[in-house]
Amino acid sequence: MKAKSNTKTLDQLIDEQYGKKGTPKRDKFEKGYKTFKLGAMIHEARLEKGLTQEQLAVKCGTNKAYISKVENDIKDVRISTLQKIIEVGLGGQLNLSVTL
């Protein structure tokens, strides 16, 4: 007799917790994840460059508290400021896309 597995995929868990894609609760979750992901990407890039939050802030003309809030998804960031953080502060290139 084969034992029943209680293992679920991440997609299954998200479906159970937040509903199927296209539902209001799921849409809210997805939007929050994208914002969190942006902060995490900035954090990772900053660490790869060997910069502290203070050093990154000085390079792009803001302050440490602002960088911390962006990285921790506490503060919304304007595209112009995001561009400055990525391009001036981190030496990268910001690419945006729109999917319909």
matplotlib code that plots the C-alpha trace (Angstrom):
import matplotlib.pyplot as plt

x = [0.0, 1.4, 1.6, -0.3, 2.0, 1.1, 3.7, 2.3, 3.9, 4.3, 1.7, -0.8, -0.1, -0.6, -3.8, -5.1, -4.1, -4.9, -7.2, -6.8, -5.2, -7.6, -9.3, -9.1, -7.2, -4.7, -4.2, -3.4, -0.9, 0.7, 1.1, 2.6, 5.1, 6.3, 7.0, 8.8, 10.8, 12.0, 13.3, 15.0, 16.6, 18.0, 19.3, 21.0, 22.6, 23.8, 25.5, 27.1, 28.6, 29.9, 28.0, 26.3, 22.9, 24.6, 27.1, 24.4, 22.3, 25.2, 25.9, 22.3, 21.5, 19.1, 19.5, 20.1, 16.6, 15.1, 17.2, 16.3, 12.6, 12.8, 14.7, 12.2, 9.1, 8.0, 8.3, 7.0, 9.6, 9.2, 10.5, 12.9, 14.3, 14.5, 16.3, 18.8, 19.4, 19.9, 21.9, 23.9, 24.0, 24.6, 25.9, 23.2, 20.5, 16.8, 14.6, 10.8, 8.2, 4.4, 2.5, -1.2]
y = [0.0, 3.4, 6.0, 9.2, 12.3, 15.5, 17.4, 20.4, 22.7, 26.4, 27.2, 24.8, 26.5, 30.0, 28.9, 27.5, 30.6, 33.4, 31.9, 31.2, 33.8, 36.6, 36.7, 40.0, 38.4, 36.7, 39.9, 41.8, 39.1, 39.1, 42.9, 42.8, 40.1, 42.1, 45.1, 42.8, 41.3, 44.8, 45.6, 42.2, 42.7, 46.1, 44.6, 41.7, 44.1, 46.4, 43.5, 42.3, 45.7, 45.6, 48.8, 49.6, 51.3, 54.5, 54.3, 53.6, 56.5, 58.9, 57.8, 58.4, 61.4, 60.1, 58.8, 55.4, 55.3, 55.7, 52.9, 50.7, 51.4, 50.5, 47.3, 46.2, 47.1, 49.9, 52.7, 53.0, 54.3, 56.7, 55.4, 58.4, 57.6, 53.8, 54.7, 56.8, 54.0, 51.4, 53.4, 55.9, 54.1, 50.5, 51.1, 49.1, 49.6, 49.8, 48.0, 48.3, 46.4, 46.5, 43.2, 43.4]
z = [0.0, -1.0, 1.7, 1.1, 0.7, 2.4, 0.4, -1.5, -4.0, -3.3, -5.9, -4.1, -0.8, -2.2, -3.9, -0.6, 1.4, -1.1, -3.7, -7.4, -9.7, -10.6, -7.3, -5.3, -2.3, -4.7, -6.7, -3.5, -2.5, -5.9, -5.9, -2.4, -3.5, -6.5, -4.2, -1.7, -4.5, -5.7, -2.2, -2.0, -5.4, -4.3, -1.1, -2.9, -5.5, -2.8, -0.9, -4.2, -4.7, -1.1, -0.1, 3.2, 3.1, 4.1, 1.2, -1.3, 0.1, -0.3, -3.9, -5.0, -2.9, -0.3, 3.3, 5.0, 6.4, 3.0, 1.5, 4.5, 4.0, 0.3, 0.9, 3.6, 1.6, 4.0, 1.6, -2.0, -4.3, -7.3, -10.6, -10.9, -7.4, -8.3, -11.4, -9.5, -6.9, -9.6, -12.1, -10.0, -6.7, -8.0, -11.5, -13.1, -15.6, -14.8, -17.4, -17.1, -19.1, -19.3, -19.8, -20.9]

ax = plt.figure().add_subplot(projection="3d")
ax.plot(x, y, z, "-o")
ax.set_aspect("equal")
plt.show()
